[in-house]
Amino acid sequence: MADHISYSPTPGLSYDPSEDVYWDPEALQAEVDRTFEICHGCRMCFKYCDSFPDLFSFIDDRHDGDVRSVTATETAQVMDECFQCKLCEVQCPYTVRDGHDFQLDFPKLVHRFKAQQTRAEGLGLREKLLGDPDGTARLARASGGLANTLNSRSRIHRLFLEKALGIHRYKDLPTFARTTFTKWATGEGLVSDDPTDGEAVLFPTCYVEHNEPEVGRDTISVLQRNGVEITCEQGLVCCGMPAWESGDLEGLQARAATNLDRLEPHVDAGKKVLAINPTCSMMLRREYPGLVAPEDRERSAKIAEAVLDPSEFLWSIRDEDRFDTDFASTPGPVSYHAPCHLRAQAVGFRGRDLLRKIPGVKPSMTMECCGHDGTHAMKVEGFEASVRIGKKAFDGMASGGDGSAEVWATDCPLAALQFAQHADRRPLHPMTILARAYEPDGFPTPVETPDPGGPDNPSAPDSQVDPDNPIDENGAPS
């Protein structure tokens, strides 16, 4: 048996790519050994992905408990099986966030591993393609709809994508909209040359920009209905998470710099930044400050303080006169999925809380990971695992409450795609549900008008705690 590995941080501890030690392979290996030793002894995160069960199996079954004997190939497998859901960091009792002496952050350790790997070996064609959603979308739109047709109907095309790029033949891929969200917003007069206009600026995210602009339109509709002076901005790009998944730090930093250039004038004017996708709000709020180029650190931290989820912002004005609860139709029971990257931000589930404001809605909540996680589910090596890992979420949504919910909800558009393929029902974004509920024909069931002579209908409770699904401040089951 090898000598005991100390749980205390090694001199090689670093989660900051601006530090030289971050790029030192020997320093990284020392931290990998330490982290693996702690995780092997704890085992709290066995259920989230394949990284931990395989790590424990390697150590127990192949190496007689000796962490240092884990091979480079085995280490790479553990790192590749992490799909950055962040739930291990949410649950871990030894984290940087909690100020623990061990200073663990397994997802950031994986990013460091992949960053060193990418610097040494470069990026493959698939990683370049999936890491550049904006460029891929431009090519798709240039095809005049052919890309959508081939992706959804052509077996030969999908076989080609699998063999040439490693994109699984059976994965339902996002469709590309003919008109981007920003083009629509410009036509609606929402893009102003003066960043001091309005009280908030929308960060639509590359998915809403290119794939589902209707989610952005619904978000604008709901915000305006509640008296929010919302504006949009030209030139925003992908938050960089798809590039960073593969360790492409330069790609991430270039995209971050562009977004900071566009958003900084709005934040300097006192505005909030509302990011629709939880992954993107997490990137802007939690990841950018420690990953952007050193010259961008100060302004990144400033912008991070201004970032909110749209539901989070709307919830913050719920006690103001402008907050609108004049709903005309109701979806009835709703099955709500809590996205992993929303849980990672520890801001509660305000989309779910807002849905409670609609008469007749009592959301039941599913906390399990859906398994999609960025581009992981699209890859040959990730597709089947994503379905297996997501099964608890699929089953949980189907049985939510008493199983009668006809409408499902999630704040994550990619999670909606995963549920649509593997659970046969596509959840709606909370903003879409709210937008429809304001309309008489939004849902088949009308909202009954209160009897003028009787007591008003009581408001939904403001608490973020669902008595059927209690959670703590980190978005974890209590």
C-alpha positions as CSV (number, residue, x, y, z in Angstrom):
1,M,0.0,0.0,0.0
2,A,1.3,3.4,-0.9
3,D,1.9,6.2,1.6
4,H,-1.2,8.0,2.8
5,I,-2.2,11.0,0.6
6,S,-3.0,14.1,2.6
7,Y,-6.4,15.7,2.1
8,S,-4.9,19.1,2.5
9,P,-4.3,21.1,-0.8
10,T,-1.0,20.5,-2.5
11,P,1.2,23.4,-3.8
12,G,-0.3,22.5,-7.2
13,L,-3.9,23.6,-6.2
14,S,-5.2,26.0,-8.8
15,Y,-8.5,26.6,-10.5
16,D,-7.3,29.8,-12.2
17,P,-5.8,29.5,-15.7
18,S,-4.0,32.8,-15.3
19,E,-1.7,31.1,-12.8
20,D,1.4,29.3,-14.2
21,V,0.8,26.3,-11.8
22,Y,-2.5,25.7,-13.5
23,W,-0.7,24.5,-16.6
24,D,1.9,22.4,-14.8
25,P,1.2,18.6,-15.5
26,E,2.9,17.4,-12.3
27,A,1.0,19.9,-10.2
28,L,-2.2,18.8,-11.8
29,Q,-1.4,15.2,-11.1
30,A,-0.9,15.9,-7.4
31,E,-4.3,17.5,-7.2
32,V,-5.9,14.7,-9.2
33,D,-4.5,12.1,-6.7
34,R,-5.6,14.2,-3.7
35,T,-9.1,14.7,-5.1
36,F,-9.5,11.1,-6.1
37,E,-8.4,10.0,-2.6
38,I,-11.0,12.3,-0.9
39,C,-13.8,11.3,-3.3
40,H,-12.9,7.6,-2.8
41,G,-13.2,8.0,0.9
42,C,-16.4,10.0,0.8
43,R,-18.5,8.5,-2.1
44,M,-21.4,10.9,-1.6
45,C,-21.5,11.7,-5.4
46,F,-21.8,8.1,-6.6
47,K,-25.2,8.7,-8.3
48,Y,-24.6,11.7,-10.5
49,C,-22.6,10.4,-13.5
50,D,-20.3,7.6,-14.4
51,S,-17.1,9.4,-13.3
52,F,-17.4,8.4,-9.7
53,P,-18.6,4.8,-9.9
54,D,-15.9,4.1,-12.4
55,L,-13.3,5.9,-10.3
56,F,-14.3,3.8,-7.2
57,S,-14.2,0.6,-9.3
58,F,-10.7,1.3,-10.7
59,I,-9.4,2.0,-7.2
60,D,-11.1,-0.9,-5.4
61,D,-11.2,-3.6,-8.1
62,R,-7.9,-3.0,-10.0
63,H,-5.6,-1.2,-7.6
64,D,-6.3,-2.5,-4.1
65,G,-7.2,0.9,-2.8
66,D,-4.1,2.7,-4.1
67,V,-5.2,5.9,-5.8
68,R,-1.7,6.6,-7.1
69,S,-1.9,3.4,-9.2
70,V,-4.8,4.8,-11.3
71,T,-3.5,4.9,-14.8
72,A,-3.4,7.8,-17.2
73,T,-6.0,6.0,-19.4
74,E,-8.3,5.5,-16.4
75,T,-7.9,9.0,-15.3
76,A,-8.8,10.3,-18.8
77,Q,-11.9,8.1,-18.7
78,V,-13.1,9.5,-15.4
79,M,-12.5,13.1,-16.7
80,D,-14.3,12.4,-20.0
81,E,-17.3,10.9,-18.2
82,C,-17.9,14.2,-16.3
83,F,-20.4,16.3,-18.3
84,Q,-20.3,19.3,-16.0
85,C,-23.7,19.1,-14.5
86,K,-22.1,20.6,-11.3
87,L,-24.2,18.6,-9.0
88,C,-21.2,17.0,-7.3
89,E,-20.0,20.5,-6.4
90,V,-23.4,21.4,-5.1
91,Q,-23.5,18.4,-2.8
92,C,-19.8,18.2,-1.9
93,P,-19.1,19.2,1.8
94,Y,-15.5,20.1,1.0
95,T,-15.8,22.9,-1.5
96,V,-14.2,26.3,-2.2
97,R,-17.7,27.7,-2.1
98,D,-18.2,26.5,1.4
99,G,-14.8,27.7,2.5
100,H,-13.7,24.2,3.5
101,D,-10.0,23.6,4.1
102,F,-9.9,20.9,1.4
103,Q,-10.9,23.4,-1.3
104,L,-12.3,20.8,-3.7
105,D,-14.1,21.6,-6.9
106,F,-14.3,18.4,-9.0
107,P,-15.8,20.1,-12.1
108,K,-13.1,22.7,-12.2
109,L,-10.5,20.0,-11.8
110,V,-11.9,18.3,-14.9
111,H,-11.8,21.6,-16.8
112,R,-8.2,22.0,-15.8
113,F,-7.4,18.5,-17.0
114,K,-9.1,19.1,-20.4
115,A,-7.5,22.5,-20.8
116,Q,-4.0,21.0,-20.4
117,Q,-5.1,18.2,-22.8
118,T,-6.3,20.6,-25.4
119,R,-3.2,22.8,-25.1
120,A,-1.1,19.7,-25.7
121,E,-3.1,17.9,-28.4
122,G,-5.3,20.6,-30.0
123,L,-9.0,20.4,-30.8
124,G,-10.7,17.8,-33.0
125,L,-13.1,18.8,-35.7
126,R,-16.1,17.8,-33.6
127,E,-15.0,19.9,-30.7
128,K,-14.5,22.9,-33.0
129,L,-17.9,22.4,-34.5
130,L,-19.8,21.9,-31.3
131,G,-17.8,24.6,-29.5
132,D,-18.9,27.2,-32.0
133,P,-22.8,27.3,-32.0
134,D,-22.9,30.7,-33.6
135,G,-20.8,29.6,-36.6
136,T,-22.7,26.3,-36.9
137,A,-26.0,28.2,-36.9
138,R,-24.8,30.6,-39.6
139,L,-24.0,27.6,-41.8
140,A,-27.3,26.0,-41.1
141,R,-29.2,29.2,-42.0
142,A,-27.2,29.5,-45.2
143,S,-28.5,26.0,-46.2
144,G,-32.1,27.4,-46.5
145,G,-33.6,24.8,-44.2
146,L,-31.7,21.9,-45.7
147,A,-29.7,21.3,-42.5
148,N,-32.9,20.9,-40.5
149,T,-34.3,18.4,-43.1
150,L,-31.1,16.4,-43.2
151,N,-30.7,16.3,-39.5
152,S,-34.2,15.1,-38.8
153,R,-35.0,12.9,-41.9
154,S,-31.9,11.6,-43.6
155,R,-30.4,8.4,-42.2
156,I,-27.4,8.6,-44.5
157,H,-26.7,12.2,-43.4
158,R,-26.9,11.1,-39.7
159,L,-24.6,8.1,-40.3
160,F,-22.1,10.5,-42.0
161,L,-22.3,12.8,-38.9
162,E,-21.7,9.9,-36.6
163,K,-18.7,8.5,-38.6
164,A,-17.1,11.8,-39.5
165,L,-17.8,13.8,-36.4
166,G,-18.9,11.5,-33.6
167,I,-22.4,12.9,-33.3
168,H,-24.8,10.1,-32.4
169,R,-27.1,9.1,-35.2
170,Y,-30.2,8.8,-33.0
171,K,-29.8,12.1,-31.1
172,D,-32.5,14.6,-31.8
173,L,-30.7,17.7,-32.7
174,P,-31.9,21.3,-32.2
175,T,-33.6,22.8,-35.3
176,F,-32.3,26.2,-36.6
177,A,-34.7,29.1,-36.8
178,R,-34.8,31.0,-40.1
179,T,-34.8,34.4,-38.2
180,T,-32.6,35.0,-35.2
181,F,-34.0,36.4,-32.0
182,T,-31.9,39.6,-32.4
183,K,-33.2,40.3,-35.9
184,W,-36.7,40.0,-34.5
185,A,-35.8,42.3,-31.5
186,T,-34.3,44.9,-33.8
187,G,-37.5,44.9,-35.9
188,E,-39.5,45.4,-32.7
189,G,-37.4,48.5,-31.8
190,L,-35.9,46.7,-28.7
191,V,-32.3,47.4,-29.7
192,S,-31.3,50.9,-28.7
193,D,-28.2,52.8,-29.5
194,D,-28.3,54.3,-26.0
195,P,-27.3,51.7,-23.3
196,T,-28.9,53.9,-20.6
197,D,-32.4,53.1,-22.0
198,G,-34.4,50.7,-19.9
199,E,-33.7,48.9,-16.6
200,A,-32.5,45.6,-17.9
201,V,-30.8,44.1,-21.0
202,L,-31.5,40.6,-22.3
203,F,-28.8,38.1,-22.9
204,P,-30.8,35.7,-25.1
205,T,-28.1,32.9,-25.2
206,C,-27.0,31.3,-28.5
207,Y,-29.7,28.6,-28.2
208,V,-32.5,31.1,-28.0
209,E,-30.8,33.3,-30.6
210,H,-30.5,30.6,-33.2
211,N,-32.8,27.7,-32.3
212,E,-35.8,28.8,-30.2
213,P,-36.3,32.6,-30.6
214,E,-39.9,32.1,-29.5
215,V,-38.6,31.6,-25.9
216,G,-37.0,35.0,-26.1
217,R,-40.1,36.5,-27.6
218,D,-42.2,35.1,-24.7
219,T,-39.7,36.4,-22.2
220,I,-39.9,39.9,-23.6
221,S,-43.7,39.6,-23.6
222,V,-43.9,38.6,-20.0
223,L,-41.4,41.3,-18.9
224,Q,-43.2,44.0,-20.7
225,R,-46.5,42.8,-19.3
226,N,-45.0,43.4,-15.9
227,G,-43.8,46.9,-16.7
228,V,-40.2,46.0,-17.1
229,E,-38.3,48.3,-19.4
230,I,-36.3,45.7,-21.3
231,T,-33.8,46.3,-24.1
232,C,-31.7,44.0,-26.3
233,E,-28.2,44.3,-27.7
234,Q,-26.6,43.6,-31.0
235,G,-23.5,41.4,-31.3
236,L,-23.8,39.2,-28.3
237,V,-22.3,35.7,-28.8
238,C,-22.3,32.3,-27.2
239,C,-21.3,32.4,-23.5
240,G,-18.4,30.0,-24.3
241,M,-19.5,27.0,-22.3
242,P,-19.5,24.7,-25.3
243,A,-15.9,25.6,-26.1
244,W,-14.9,25.3,-22.4
245,E,-16.4,21.8,-22.2
246,S,-13.5,20.7,-24.4
247,G,-10.9,22.8,-22.6
248,D,-10.8,25.5,-25.3
249,L,-9.8,28.4,-23.0
250,E,-8.9,30.8,-25.9
251,G,-12.3,30.2,-27.5
252,L,-14.0,30.9,-24.2
253,Q,-12.0,34.0,-23.4
254,A,-12.6,35.5,-26.9
255,R,-16.3,35.0,-26.6
256,A,-16.3,36.4,-23.1
257,A,-14.5,39.5,-24.2
258,T,-17.1,40.2,-26.9
259,N,-19.9,39.8,-24.5
260,L,-18.3,41.9,-21.8
261,D,-17.7,44.7,-24.5
262,R,-21.5,44.6,-25.3
263,L,-22.8,44.3,-21.8
264,E,-20.5,46.7,-19.8
265,P,-22.1,49.9,-21.0
266,H,-25.5,48.6,-19.9
267,V,-24.2,47.6,-16.5
268,D,-22.4,50.9,-16.1
269,A,-25.8,52.5,-16.7
270,G,-27.2,50.6,-13.7
271,K,-29.1,47.9,-15.7
272,K,-29.5,44.2,-14.9
273,V,-28.4,41.5,-17.3
274,L,-31.1,38.8,-17.8
275,A,-29.7,35.6,-19.2
276,I,-32.4,33.1,-20.3
277,N,-30.5,29.8,-20.2
278,P,-29.3,28.7,-16.7
279,T,-26.0,27.5,-18.2
280,C,-25.4,30.9,-19.6
281,S,-26.3,32.8,-16.4
282,M,-24.0,30.4,-14.5
283,M,-21.2,31.2,-16.9
284,L,-21.7,35.0,-16.7
285,R,-22.2,35.0,-13.0
286,R,-20.0,32.3,-11.6
287,E,-17.4,31.2,-14.2
288,Y,-16.4,34.3,-16.1
289,P,-14.7,36.1,-13.2
290,G,-12.2,33.3,-12.7
291,L,-11.7,32.3,-16.4
292,V,-11.6,35.5,-18.5
293,A,-8.3,37.1,-19.5
294,P,-6.6,39.0,-16.6
295,E,-7.4,42.3,-18.2
296,D,-11.1,41.4,-18.2
297,R,-11.3,40.3,-14.6
298,E,-12.4,43.5,-13.0
299,R,-15.2,44.2,-15.5
300,S,-16.3,40.6,-15.5
301,A,-16.8,40.7,-11.7
302,K,-18.8,43.9,-12.1
303,I,-21.1,42.4,-14.7
304,A,-21.4,39.1,-12.7
305,E,-23.1,41.1,-10.0
306,A,-25.7,42.4,-12.4
307,V,-26.7,39.0,-13.9
308,L,-30.0,37.4,-13.1
309,D,-32.3,34.8,-14.5
310,P,-35.4,36.4,-16.0
311,S,-37.6,34.6,-13.5
312,E,-35.3,35.7,-10.7
313,F,-35.7,39.3,-11.8
314,L,-39.5,39.0,-12.1
315,W,-39.7,37.4,-8.7
316,S,-37.8,40.4,-7.3
317,I,-40.6,42.8,-8.3
318,R,-43.5,40.6,-7.1
319,D,-44.4,43.0,-4.4
320,E,-44.5,46.0,-6.7
321,D,-47.7,47.4,-8.2
322,R,-46.6,46.6,-11.7
323,F,-46.4,42.9,-11.0
324,D,-49.2,41.4,-13.1
325,T,-51.3,38.4,-11.8
326,D,-54.2,39.0,-14.2
327,F,-54.1,35.5,-15.7
328,A,-56.8,34.5,-18.1
329,S,-56.2,30.8,-18.6
330,T,-54.4,28.1,-16.6
331,P,-52.4,24.9,-17.5
332,G,-53.6,23.2,-14.3
333,P,-51.0,21.0,-12.6
334,V,-47.5,21.4,-13.9
335,S,-44.5,19.1,-13.6
336,Y,-41.4,21.2,-13.1
337,H,-37.8,20.1,-13.8
338,A,-35.1,21.9,-11.8
339,P,-32.0,22.4,-14.2
340,C,-28.7,21.4,-12.7
341,H,-27.0,24.7,-13.6
342,L,-29.8,26.6,-11.8
343,R,-29.2,24.5,-8.8
344,A,-25.5,25.3,-9.1
345,Q,-26.2,29.0,-8.7
346,A,-28.1,28.6,-5.4
347,V,-30.7,31.2,-6.3
348,G,-33.8,29.0,-5.8
349,F,-36.3,28.1,-8.4
350,R,-38.1,31.3,-9.3
351,G,-39.6,30.0,-12.5
352,R,-41.4,27.4,-10.5
353,D,-42.4,30.0,-7.9
354,L,-43.9,32.3,-10.5
355,L,-45.9,29.5,-11.9
356,R,-47.6,29.2,-8.5
357,K,-49.0,32.6,-9.2
358,I,-51.2,31.2,-11.9
359,P,-54.5,30.0,-10.4
360,G,-54.8,26.2,-10.4
361,V,-51.1,25.6,-10.7
362,K,-49.3,23.6,-8.0
363,P,-46.0,22.6,-9.5
364,S,-44.5,19.3,-8.6
365,M,-40.7,19.3,-8.8
366,T,-38.1,16.9,-10.2
367,M,-34.5,17.5,-9.0
368,E,-32.7,14.8,-11.0
369,C,-30.4,15.5,-13.9
370,C,-31.9,15.0,-17.3
371,G,-28.5,13.9,-18.7
372,H,-28.3,16.3,-21.7
373,D,-25.7,18.6,-20.2
374,G,-24.5,20.8,-23.1
375,T,-23.1,18.8,-26.0
376,H,-22.6,15.6,-24.0
377,A,-25.8,13.9,-25.1
378,M,-25.0,14.6,-28.8
379,K,-21.7,12.7,-28.8
380,V,-21.4,9.0,-29.6
381,E,-19.8,8.2,-26.3
382,G,-22.3,10.3,-24.3
383,F,-25.7,9.5,-25.9
384,E,-26.5,6.2,-24.2
385,A,-25.2,7.3,-20.9
386,S,-27.2,10.5,-21.1
387,V,-30.4,8.4,-21.5
388,R,-29.6,6.1,-18.7
389,I,-28.6,8.9,-16.3
390,G,-31.7,10.9,-17.3
391,K,-34.2,8.1,-16.7
392,K,-34.9,9.2,-13.1
393,A,-35.7,12.7,-14.4
394,F,-37.9,11.3,-17.1
395,D,-39.8,9.1,-14.7
396,G,-40.0,11.8,-12.1
397,M,-41.6,14.3,-14.5
398,A,-44.1,11.7,-15.7
399,S,-45.2,10.8,-12.2
400,G,-45.0,14.4,-10.8
401,G,-47.7,15.0,-8.3
402,D,-50.4,12.5,-9.0
403,G,-49.2,12.0,-12.6
404,S,-52.0,14.2,-14.0
405,A,-49.9,17.1,-15.2
406,E,-50.4,17.7,-18.9
407,V,-47.9,20.6,-19.0
408,W,-44.3,20.2,-18.1
409,A,-41.8,23.0,-17.4
410,T,-38.1,23.6,-17.3
411,D,-35.9,26.7,-17.5
412,C,-33.3,24.8,-19.7
413,P,-34.1,24.5,-23.4
414,L,-31.7,21.6,-23.9
415,A,-33.4,19.7,-21.1
416,A,-36.7,20.3,-22.9
417,L,-35.1,18.7,-26.0
418,Q,-34.0,15.7,-23.9
419,F,-37.4,15.2,-22.3
420,A,-39.1,15.5,-25.7
421,Q,-37.0,12.7,-27.2
422,H,-36.9,10.3,-24.2
423,A,-40.1,11.0,-22.2
424,D,-42.4,11.9,-25.1
425,R,-43.3,15.3,-23.8
426,R,-41.6,18.6,-24.3
427,P,-41.5,20.9,-21.3
428,L,-42.3,24.6,-21.8
429,H,-40.1,27.4,-20.5
430,P,-41.7,29.1,-17.5
431,M,-41.8,32.3,-19.4
432,T,-43.7,30.6,-22.2
433,I,-46.3,29.2,-19.7
434,L,-46.7,32.7,-18.1
435,A,-47.1,34.3,-21.6
436,R,-49.8,31.9,-22.5
437,A,-51.5,32.1,-19.2
438,Y,-52.0,35.8,-19.7
439,E,-54.1,35.1,-22.8
440,P,-57.7,33.7,-22.8
441,D,-56.8,31.1,-25.4
442,G,-53.3,30.3,-24.0
443,F,-54.6,27.1,-22.3
444,P,-58.0,25.4,-22.6
445,T,-59.0,26.0,-19.0
446,P,-60.1,29.6,-18.3
447,V,-59.3,31.3,-15.0
448,E,-62.5,31.9,-13.1
449,T,-63.3,35.5,-12.3
450,P,-63.5,36.0,-8.5
451,D,-66.9,36.7,-7.1
452,P,-67.0,40.5,-6.5
453,G,-69.1,40.0,-3.4
454,G,-66.8,37.3,-2.0
455,P,-63.2,37.3,-0.7
456,D,-60.5,37.7,-3.2
457,N,-58.6,34.6,-4.1
458,P,-55.5,34.3,-1.9
459,S,-52.2,34.9,-3.5
460,A,-49.8,32.0,-3.9
461,P,-47.2,31.7,-1.1
462,D,-44.0,33.6,-1.7
463,S,-41.8,31.0,-0.2
464,Q,-39.5,29.2,-2.5
465,V,-40.0,26.0,-0.4
466,D,-42.4,23.4,-1.8
467,P,-43.7,21.4,1.2
468,D,-43.6,18.3,-1.0
469,N,-40.1,19.0,-2.2
470,P,-38.1,20.9,0.6
471,I,-34.7,22.2,-0.5
472,D,-31.9,24.0,1.2
473,E,-30.3,27.2,0.1
474,N,-28.1,25.4,-2.4
475,G,-31.0,23.9,-4.3
476,A,-30.4,20.4,-2.8
477,P,-33.0,18.2,-1.1
478,S,-33.1,18.9,2.6
